[in-house]
Amino acid sequence: MSQGQQQRRFCWRVPHACRCSSIFAAVVLIVCRPLGLAAAEVPGDIDYADVLPRIAQQSPASARDTFLVQSGFELSLMTAEPLLASPVAIAWDENSRLFVAEMRGYSEDQDEHLGRIRLLHDNDGDGRPDRATVYADGLAWPTAICCFDGGIFVGDAPDIIFLKDSDGDGVADQRRVVLNGFGTNNVQGLLNSFAFGLDGRIHGSASSNGGSIRRVGIDGEPIGPAVKLARRDFSFDPRRLDIRPETGGGQHGRSCDDAGNVYVCSNSDHAIRVMLEERFLNRNPDLAPPAARESIAVEGPQAAVFRQSPVEPWRVLRTRLRASGIVPGIVEGGGRPAGYFTSATGITVVRGDACGDLRGMLVIGDVGSNVVHRKQLAPHGAGVRATRVDAGRELVASRDIWFRPVQFANAPDGGLWIIDMQREVIEHPASLPPAIKQHLDLTSGRETGRLWRLAAAGSPRRRAVTLGSATTAELVGLLDHTNGWHRDTAFRLLLSQRDEATLSLARKLLGDPAVSDRGRLLAGFVLAGLDGLAAADVLLALEATDPLVREAGVRLVEPLAAAGPLSDAVVETLVHLAAAEPAIEVRYRLAVVAGLLPPQPRLEVIKQLLARDGADRWCRLAAFTSLSPGAAAMIVDDWLDPASDWLTVSARASLPGLFTQIARRNEPAELAEAVDGIARLMRAATEPQELVAAAELYAALDAACGLPATAADRGSTTAAAVGRELASGCQQIVGDATADLDLRRRAVPGLLFDSANLSAITHLIDPGEPPQLVQAAVAALGKTPAPEATARLLEKLAAGDAAPVELLVDVLLAMPPRARALLEAIAVGRLPATVLSRQQAMALWQYPDNKVRLLAADVLGPPPAADRGPLVAAYQASLQAGGDAAHGRQVFQKQCAACHRLGDTGKELGPSLAAARSRGSEALLLGILDPNREVLPAFVTHTAVTTGGRIVTGLITAESDHSVSLQLADGSQQVLGRDAIESLASTGRSLMPEGFERSIEPAAMADLLAFLMTAK
């Protein structure tokens, strides 16, 4: 190795601001302020017993006084130890017997099989349990319960078990494993949240462990193929026991509203709406669907929470040890161990009639902060947004760290019951250093637990409800009950009992306009669940005045179609609804079921819906999933008429996706028709924006089949000619300095349609050009694999001017031949190693291509030391420097605003910094300087190698059978069809780049921290 090469080692350039996808996107910080000792004052060889006092548990009676409850609500203790221990899930049967899943083996004692199901009885009928029996024991980690057919299904990973007491002694004498294969590697990622759905199936969360699930026969042997549940939830038929993947992927908590919409949560993303069911995502082979769920909290995933409990001593000590470097892990700060969502659990839609205005809201627990949070839901296009209700406080907050609200349940008495696990320590054992763990008792609280009832102040509490002896007519009547538990239980019993008399009674209820919308909705699904649904029933629902009932009618098209061909009357009504329906939530559901219609009316419905709602991403995605193969070309052929209004907001939003489907299908005749349509639009264009829009449609073909730049090689001279003509028009627009800058930026990719324009694109990469054009030009060069483009990218890097070095290098790293060319240029001294940021150098050392990895090791030498502790220590003075917030705003705008928004500054690509700063300045500093110190599994980046040889690195946000969604470092999303992925592997690192110390000196860091901590 030459002397020049040796000098280039370990000297990395500062990442560009746009690489900062999030100071905290890849690291979840649990906050706690140090005790004021410097790192050097924390010895590593002492016994810490004297600084780890135990926290005494409150008695059930005294625990009542630790709660702060919002005005208008009251909290009552319903039961406590010794009647239950370590409760994590509950379910009432039809006779108000309460089953409790007791996870006594949490968190390390799975193999001891300490878990059990406790059955609580209400002997005096006052609605409060007063006696307990052990229904079943010897379980490992029971986490979910659902009643069915006189017994219960229990989630006890890796199994789902059916238990039943056939002789009435209160003890299960039947026990059978029915499903197997759920993951157990993370005690905080076990399956959970069973509930009976409108489709008559039991739904649950597979959590972060997922699994490969198979049905188990009576003989204990597996039946049929395994169903993989990575980042997905599941459902199963309680009779046939077939398992089906469902959209979800939350961690602990899953709940439905009255319409059947699903909500889930994860530790640090506390409110998520599932928008499209898994079974619909994969039916259009021409579509690579994105993630079908969305985070809905207006304040951001890691919104602030306002805990009232003190900091646990072990958290304080762990922070000190981490800050000193004695133990690895995240340095916590901010004066509170949380202050933001770190352990969101049990998301539930409140449906009890004794809950006042809480009914219809979301409640979420945070077990680490000892609070219950609530959210108000409001329509937002086809979806919803969730907004904090309580300013500066929580619905329920306890001063007692033992209060652990792990789940919630809508109760027979109309209230919301809070499941309080009662543990002194809630923490994953692997995150506890041995020096601390030896002084903690992770079993403390194992034999205790409480159930609390939250209800509107002054609301009466029902006595015990007994529905087991109710007649069929009485159960049908209960479908219209004001309390959610009554409706749900009646619905379950009617489907379980399968009395033929139910059909006529339910049909009468469905047709009664005096019945509530919820009652009529459930009546329709009872008919479907009993295989008695008729076309007339669906038409009755579709013609209702209430949108909730019409939406149910559209949903019922699915089971109706499963029973046989849809009638002409139903099809005609759905076609009419596509044009006339006023409620977007109904139109959205219609876009979902349109795929069940015959081809011609299906196309008509989808065309109308896209023309009306194509700008709504969920309506658009639903319609796309409903398209049959080749249908995209038919819509495009109709729309690409120069005389039509093809530049409407809906059309502009829909057309690129339609063209992508045409390209993925790759039928020559359809491609030719699409290109001809673009040519007509281009030649009829009278305004620059029309020509640019036509070029963008042409580019959509390139994204999926490589049509534009290589059209001549494919033998499509017509396509090549159209491309050259578009490129000429785009060149005029780009070169017009008086034109709208955004329009010029949008025109840059069109230059690629003529390979002769590579030089013109290269000239745009110049410090004298607007940054928007420069970035667009670099991205454009990155799209063509031509060797000449590689040479021009390297040429610009070697020029050493003010070109966007970070972006140029990223583009070179996206293809193995270019990555090798970059390293070879560094090896011969044409480029300095300083063109690489630390993150980019690490990407080369870990490159998927073996030749690139070997060359990186030879040219760059071994990776530098991973320990950034000394660097962080050198910046500690920034925390006490009292920086200038005004100058810090300038630093933020330069270094962070490309991906973060704080107040009125920046872009909201990364998580909310307003919430993140509640962790404190220490945590902010560490997140900036050492983002890879500790990366949670959900935030580890993955690298995909496409069949075209491109390298794509990002966070996996969703997976389906046909696609993988990745969040890239610039905050954008990229969806890759599985047929386009050659390999997919974890990098073990976060998206957040290292090396900000090169561009933010200690004084500037103090200013930045001052701005981050004080900006409104």
C-alpha positions, -999 to 999 in steps of 0.1 A, spaced: 0 0 0 13 34 -9 20 62 15 -9 81 1 -32 52 7 -21 49 43 -27 86 49 -62 83 35 -72 57 61 -97 65 87 -102 101 75 -139 104 66 -158 133 54 -188 147 72 -222 133 60 -245 157 41 -275 169 61 -299 149 40 -282 117 53 -296 126 87 -328 107 84 -334 109 121 -313 117 151 -334 90 168 -350 70 140 -326 41 146 -321 43 183 -348 42 210 -336 61 241 -350 54 275 -345 85 294 -332 92 328 -309 119 341 -276 111 357 -270 118 394 -246 147 386 -214 126 388 -188 129 361 -179 98 342 -146 94 360 -164 94 394 -182 62 386 -161 32 396 -166 -2 379 -156 -26 406 -179 -18 435 -211 -34 447 -240 -11 439 -264 -25 465 -265 7 486 -276 28 456 -303 3 445 -330 5 472 -360 -16 466 -393 1 460 -420 -11 483 -453 -23 468 -485 -4 477 -513 -24 491 -545 -25 470 -562 -1 494 -533 24 495 -527 22 457 -560 40 451 -544 72 464 -515 71 440 -537 79 409 -543 111 392 -575 107 371 -589 133 347 -620 152 358 -652 135 349 -639 99 355 -635 76 384 -612 46 390 -623 17 411 -604 -14 422 -624 -45 410 -601 -72 423 -565 -78 434 -542 -105 449 -547 -131 461 -575 -137 435 -551 -132 407 -513 -128 400 -494 -112 371 -524 -107 349 -518 -98 312 -551 -106 295 -587 -111 305 -619 -123 289 -655 -127 302 -676 -156 290 -713 -153 284 -721 -158 321 -696 -131 333 -671 -157 345 -637 -139 341 -608 -158 327 -573 -143 335 -540 -151 318 -514 -150 345 -479 -146 331 -461 -155 363 -430 -167 344 -422 -132 331 -395 -124 323 -370 -152 324 -388 -183 337 -405 -197 306 -391 -231 312 -406 -234 347 -441 -233 333 -455 -211 360 -482 -195 339 -518 -204 344 -554 -194 336 -573 -182 366 -611 -183 366 -627 -155 387 -663 -160 399 -688 -134 411 -709 -153 437 -731 -125 448 -737 -111 413 -725 -75 421 -702 -74 391 -670 -77 412 -651 -110 414 -650 -126 449 -637 -161 443 -610 -177 422 -601 -211 409 -572 -223 388 -587 -232 354 -555 -245 339 -518 -244 350 -484 -256 337 -483 -229 310 -452 -211 299 -460 -175 290 -498 -172 285 -506 -139 269 -540 -140 252 -575 -154 258 -607 -157 237 -639 -175 247 -656 -198 223 -680 -227 224 -679 -232 262 -641 -231 263 -612 -207 257 -584 -204 232 -552 -194 250 -520 -180 234 -491 -196 251 -462 -193 226 -451 -213 207 -487 -227 209 -523 -217 208 -542 -241 231 -579 -249 234 -591 -254 270 -625 -265 281 -642 -276 314 -667 -303 304 -678 -313 339 -685 -279 354 -660 -280 383 -642 -249 372 -611 -267 360 -603 -274 324 -603 -311 317 -597 -308 279 -564 -294 267 -553 -295 231 -526 -276 211 -543 -265 179 -517 -242 163 -479 -241 168 -449 -222 157 -451 -187 173 -418 -171 182 -405 -170 217 -371 -153 214 -383 -120 229 -405 -121 260 -418 -87 251 -427 -98 216 -451 -127 222 -484 -133 205 -513 -114 222 -546 -96 219 -571 -123 208 -606 -110 198 -635 -124 179 -639 -105 146 -668 -95 124 -657 -123 100 -663 -149 126 -626 -156 130 -604 -151 161 -578 -124 154 -545 -118 172 -512 -100 171 -481 -121 162 -460 -92 177 -423 -88 169 -415 -125 173 -438 -136 144 -434 -172 136 -439 -200 111 -473 -214 121 -489 -248 114 -521 -264 124 -518 -293 148 -539 -324 145 -556 -343 173 -526 -367 172 -503 -338 178 -488 -339 143 -486 -308 121 -511 -304 93 -505 -286 60 -479 -260 50 -465 -234 75 -478 -198 74 -450 -172 80 -459 -142 100 -429 -118 98 -443 -83 105 -478 -96 101 -507 -106 124 -530 -135 120 -565 -149 123 -579 -184 125 -613 -200 122 -623 -214 156 -638 -245 141 -617 -253 111 -585 -239 127 -571 -226 94 -547 -198 99 -544 -167 77 -519 -139 78 -534 -104 85 -520 -69 82 -507 -57 115 -472 -61 129 -477 -42 162 -461 -53 194 -487 -56 222 -522 -46 216 -548 -49 189 -584 -36 188 -613 -29 165 -638 -1 163 -675 -8 156 -670 -7 119 -642 -34 121 -612 -11 115 -581 -23 133 -557 -4 155 -523 -17 168 -493 -2 186 -456 -7 191 -433 3 219 -424 36 204 -453 40 178 -483 43 200 -512 46 175 -513 27 142 -543 21 119 -544 -9 97 -558 3 64 -559 -27 41 -562 -64 48 -535 -88 38 -557 -109 17 -564 -80 -7 -528 -69 -10 -516 -98 -31 -544 -103 -57 -530 -80 -84 -498 -95 -97 -489 -63 -115 -487 -44 -82 -460 -43 -56 -480 -29 -27 -465 -6 0 -471 -10 37 -508 -12 44 -508 5 78 -501 40 89 -490 58 121 -519 81 129 -508 102 160 -508 138 151 -480 144 176 -458 117 161 -451 81 170 -431 89 201 -454 115 215 -448 130 249 -463 114 280 -466 130 313 -457 106 340 -461 113 377 -440 84 391 -404 88 402 -374 75 384 -365 40 394 -330 39 411 -318 11 388 -325 33 357 -305 62 373 -275 39 380 -277 23 345 -275 57 330 -244 65 351 -227 33 341 -234 38 304 -223 74 305 -191 63 321 -184 36 295 -184 9 322 -213 -9 305 -225 -6 269 -258 8 260 -278 40 255 -269 70 277 -302 82 291 -310 118 301 -336 144 305 -346 142 341 -373 115 335 -370 78 326 -395 83 299 -414 115 290 -423 100 257 -437 67 245 -412 39 250 -434 10 260 -469 16 244 -492 -13 252 -528 -25 249 -542 0 224 -580 -3 227 -611 14 212 -634 22 242 -669 8 235 -685 7 269 -717 26 276 -706 37 311 -675 56 298 -691 89 289 -672 108 262 -644 84 264 -664 60 242 -651 59 207 -616 71 217 -583 51 218 -566 43 251 -530 32 252 -509 23 283 -473 30 288 -460 5 313 -427 22 317 -443 55 326 -472 41 346 -498 60 326 -530 55 305 -531 79 276 -562 87 254 -566 99 218 -595 114 199 -601 100 164 -610 123 135 -616 115 98 -586 121 75 -594 112 40 -601 75 39 -582 71 72 -581 89 105 -558 110 127 -555 106 164 -550 137 186 -541 141 223 -571 150 244 -555 159 277 -531 189 275 -500 184 298 -513 154 316 -528 119 311 -562 103 314 -547 82 343 -513 85 358 -500 68 389 -472 80 413 -465 43 419 -439 26 397 -456 -7 403 -487 3 382 -482 -15 349 -512 -11 326 -505 -39 301 -539 -43 285 -575 -31 286 -609 -47 282 -644 -33 275 -664 -49 303 -699 -63 308 -706 -34 333 -700 -8 306 -667 4 320 -631 0 308 -611 -24 328 -574 -18 332 -551 -49 336 -524 -39 360 -496 -65 360 -480 -51 392 -443 -56 388 -415 -38 404 -394 -41 373 -407 -41 337 -376 -44 315 -361 -68 290 -335 -88 310 -309 -85 282 -308 -47 287 -299 -49 324 -261 -50 331 -251 -78 355 -238 -53 380 -274 -40 383 -293 -71 376 -278 -90 405 -295 -66 429 -329 -66 412 -356 -92 417 -372 -96 383 -399 -119 399 -410 -92 423 -447 -89 420 -452 -123 405 -480 -132 430 -498 -99 428 -519 -81 403 -549 -57 401 -579 -50 378 -592 -14 378 -624 -1 364 -624 33 347 -658 49 340 -676 82 338 -680 97 373 -713 87 388 -722 61 362 -740 31 376 -723 -3 375 -742 -32 362 -746 -64 382 -733 -96 367 -747 -104 333 -759 -139 324 -763 -145 287 -757 -183 286 -794 -190 290 -806 -162 267 -829 -173 239 -819 -167 203 -844 -139 200 -829 -122 231 -794 -126 217 -804 -110 184 -820 -82 203 -787 -76 222 -770 -69 189 -785 -34 193 -774 -30 229 -756 2 239 -727 -16 255 -700 -31 233 -694 -62 254 -731 -72 251 -731 -67 213 -698 -87 209 -709 -115 232 -743 -119 216 -726 -119 182 -702 -146 192 -729 -168 208 -752 -166 177 -723 -177 154 -713 -204 179 -748 -218 185 -759 -217 149 -796 -218 155 -816 -217 122 -841 -193 138 -814 -167 139 -816 -159 102 -851 -146 101 -846 -126 133 -813 -111 121 -828 -102 88 -857 -84 105 -832 -65 126 -811 -55 95 -842 -40 79 -855 -21 109 -846 16 105 -853 22 141 -824 0 151 -790 16 156 -764 15 129 -742 -8 151 -771 -32 155 -779 -34 118 -742 -38 110 -739 -68 133 -771 -83 120 -756 -84 85 -725 -101 97 -745 -126 117 -762 -136 84 -728 -139 67 -713 -159 96 -742 -184 94 -739 -187 56 -774 -172 53 -765 -139 36 -787 -131 6 -784 -105 -21 -815 -88 -7 -797 -84 26 -767 -67 11 -789 -44 -10 -808 -34 21 -776 -24 38 -763 -6 7 -794 15 5 -794 25 42 -792 62 52 -764 57 77 -729 55 62 -718 29 88 -745 5 76 -737 12 39 -700 5 46 -710 -27 63 -731 -35 32 -700 -30 10 -679 -52 33 -706 -79 31 -701 -82 -6 -670 -103 2 -689 -132 19 -717 -129 -6 -693 -133 -35 -677 -162 -18 -710 -180 -18 -716 -176 -55 -718 -151 -84 -731 -117 -74 -765 -108 -87 -770 -81 -113 -789 -59 -88 -759 -60 -64 -734 -52 -91 -755 -24 -105 -759 -9 -70 -722 -9 -65 -715 7 -98 -741 34 -89 -724 39 -55 -690 45 -71 -705 77 -86 -730 88 -60 -717 77 -26 -710 108 -4 -689 92 23 -653 86 15 -650 57 40 -677 39 20 -661 46 -13 -628 34 1 -643 1 11 -659 -1 -23 -625 2 -39 -614 -28 -18 -643 -51 -28 -644 -39 -65 -619 -67 -72 -648 -92 -65 -669 -78 -94 -671 -92 -129 -645 -76 -152 -665 -49 -170 -683 -34 -139 -651 -38 -119 -633 -16 -144 -661 9 -144 -662 12 -106 -624 15 -103 -622 42 -131 -649 62 -113 -633 58 -79 -598 67 -92 -612 97 -110 -628 109 -78 -605 97 -50 -572 90 -68 -554 117 -48 -562 98 -15 -533 73 -12 -555 46 5 -583 48 -20 -558 47 -48 -540 16 -33 -573 -2 -27 -584 4 -63 -550 -8 -76 -553 -40 -56 -587 -46 -72 -574 -43 -108 -573 -75 -128 -541 -82 -149 -540 -58 -179 -568 -35 -165 -543 -7 -159 -537 -5 -196 -574 -1 -203 -577 28 -178 -547 44 -192 -559 40 -228 -592 58 -218 -575 85 -198 -547 94 -222 -568 114 -245 -555 150 -250 -591 162 -250 -597 147 -215 -589 164 -182 -560 141 -176 -541 166 -154 -567 166 -126 -553 160 -91 -567 125 -90 -554 116 -124 -520 129 -118 -518 109 -86 -531 77 -102 -514 76 -136 -478 69 -125 -490 39 -105 -510 26 -135 -480 30 -158 -458 11 -133 -483 -18 -134 -482 -18 -172 -444 -19 -171 -443 -47 -145 -467 -67 -167 -443 -61 -197 -467 -70 -225 -454 -55 -257 -488 -45 -271 -497 -28 -238 -464 -10 -236 -468 2 -272 -503 15 -265 -490 33 -234 -461 49 -253 -485 59 -281 -508 75 -255 -479 95 -240 -469 106 -275 -504 120 -281 -503 139 -249 -468 152 -256 -477 164 -291 -509 181 -279 -492 198 -250 -495 236 -250 -480 242 -216 -446 231 -201 -463 214 -172 -482 192 -197 -450 180 -214 -433 174 -180 -463 154 -168 -461 133 -200 -424 127 -194 -431 116 -158 -455 90 -171 -429 78 -196 -404 76 -167 -428 54 -147 -422 27 -174 -385 30 -169 -388 24 -132 -402 -11 -138 -390 -23 -171 -361 0 -183 -380 12 -213 -368 48 -219 -330 47 -220 -327 13 -236 -357 14 -259 -337 11 -291 -319 -20 -278 -353 -36 -271 -363 -31 -308 -389 -5 -300 -378 24 -323 -412 41 -317 -406 42 -280 -370 55 -285 -383 82 -308 -409 93 -283 -383 93 -257 -359 115 -277 -388 139 -284 -397 141 -247 -360 146 -239 -358 175 -263 -388 192 -247 -375 186 -212 -341 201 -222 -357 233 -233 -376 235 -200 -345 228 -179 -325 254 -198 -351 281 -193 -338 301 -163 -371 320 -162 -392 288 -159 -406 276 -126 -378 260 -106 -398 230 -95 -410 224 -130 -373 225 -142 -364 200 -115 -392 177 -125 -380 179 -161 -344 168 -154 -351 130 -154 -366 134 -188 -332 143 -202 -323 106 -198 -347 95 -225 -319 105 -250 -285 91 -242 -269 120 -259 -280 142 -230 -255 127 -204 -232 156 -210 -260 181 -205 -270 163 -172 -234 164 -160 -232 201 -166 -261 207 -142 -239 193 -114 -223 227 -108 -222 250 -78 -237 278 -99 -269 258 -105 -298 258 -81 -294 229 -56 -327 214 -67 -314 209 -102 -280 196 -90 -297 170 -69 -320 160 -97 -291 157 -121 -271 134 -98 -302 112 -92 -307 111 -130 -272 99 -136 -277 73 -110 -306 58 -128 -287 48 -159 -262 19 -157 -242 33 -187 -204 32 -180 -203 67 -193 -225 78 -164 -201 62 -140 -172 81 -155 -191 114 -153 -200 108 -116 -163 102 -108 -153 132 -129 -175 154 -108 -162 140 -76 -126 145 -87 -133 181 -97 -134 190 -60 -160 219 -64 -191 225 -44 -210 196 -59 -231 174 -35 -203 149 -26 -226 129 -3 -252 123 -30 -226 116 -57 -210 89 -35 -244 74 -26 -252 70 -63 -219 53 -69 -225 29 -40 -258 19 -55 -243 -5 -81 -213 -29 -75 -194 -19 -107 -196 18 -96 -186 10 -61 -155 -8 -74 -148 21 -97 -150 45 -68 -126 24 -47 -102 21 -76 -102 58 -80 -93 62 -44 -66 35 -46 -47 53 -75 -50 87 -58 -75 102 -82 -99 107 -53 -91 112 -16 -106 89 9 -122 120 24 -149 118 -2 -164 90 20 -184 96 51 -179 72 79 -213 57 71 -204 52 34 -170 37 43 -189 12 66 -212 4 37 -183 -5 16 -167 -27 43 -201 -45 46 -210 -44 9 -232 -73 -4 -207 -79 -33 -177 -98 -21 -153 -82 -46 -163 -48 -33 -157 -58 3 -123 -72 -4 -113 -41 -24 -126 -19 4 -105 -37 30 -74 -34 7 -79 3 -2 -94 17 31 -78 -7 56 -98 -22 85 -128 -3 100 -119 22 126 -127 15 163 -164 14 170 -160 30 204 -171 66 202 -171 71 239 -140 94 240 -157 115 213 -189 118 233 -169 127 264 -151 154 245 -184 170 237 -198 168 273 -189 204 279 -215 213 253 -242 203 278 -232 230 303 -220 257 278 -253 276 277 -254 278 239 -269 305 217 -303 292 205 -305 317 177 -272 304 162 -284 269 170 -313 274 147 -289 281 119 -270 249 127 -302 230 127 -313 244 94 -279 234 78 -274 200 94 -308 186 104 -337 204 87 -335 183 56 -351 155 77 -364 170 109 -390 195 117 -390 216 149 -415 244 152 -417 260 118 -383 248 107 -374 218 86 -391 188 70 -411 162 90 -393 131 76 -379 118 109 -396 114 143 -408 144 162 -379 163 178 -404 180 200 -410 147 216 -374 135 214 -361 165 233 -381 154 264 -353 128 268 -329 156 276 -298 172 261 -275 143 271 -296 119 251 -298 143 222 -260 147 222 -254 109 222 -280 104 194 -261 129 172 -226 116 179 -230 78 184 -262 66 168 -250 30 165 -242 25 202 -274 4 206 -298 -3 178 -331 -21 185 -341 -49 161 -369 -29 146 -345 -1 136 -317 -21 121 -312 -14 84 -314 -40 57 -297 -41 23 -315 -54 -7 -297 -64 -39 -321 -62 -68 -321 -84 -98 -309 -54 -118 -278 -52 -96 -288 -21 -76 -282 -18 -38 -310 -4 -17 -305 1 21 -331 11 46 -354 1 74 -380 -26 66 -414 -10 74 -436 -38 60 -435 -71 42 -461 -90 22 -460 -121 0 -452 -99 -30 -432 -69 -18 -409 -54 9 -412 -17 19 -380 1 29 -376 35 45 -345 51 30 -320 74 47 -336 105 31 -370 96 47 -385 83 14 -401 50 10 -392 24 -16 -413 -6 -24 -395 -36 -40 -414 -64 -55 -401 -97 -42 -395 -108 -78 -371 -79 -81 -350 -88 -50 -321 -111 -54 -310 -110 -17 -321 -92 15 -298 -90 46 -294 -71 78 -265 -47 81 -266 -46 119 -265 -8 118 -289 22 119 -297 47 92 -284 76 113 -249 84 100 -219 90 122 -194 118 118 -213 149 127 -184 160 149 -167 169 117 -192 196 109 -205 205 144 -178 217 167 -184 217 205 -194 254 205 -219 248 176 -232 217 194 -239 237 225 -259 262 203 -277 233 185 -287 217 218 -299 251 231 -322 254 201 -334 218 203 -343 221 240 -360 255 238 -377 258 204 -415 258 205 
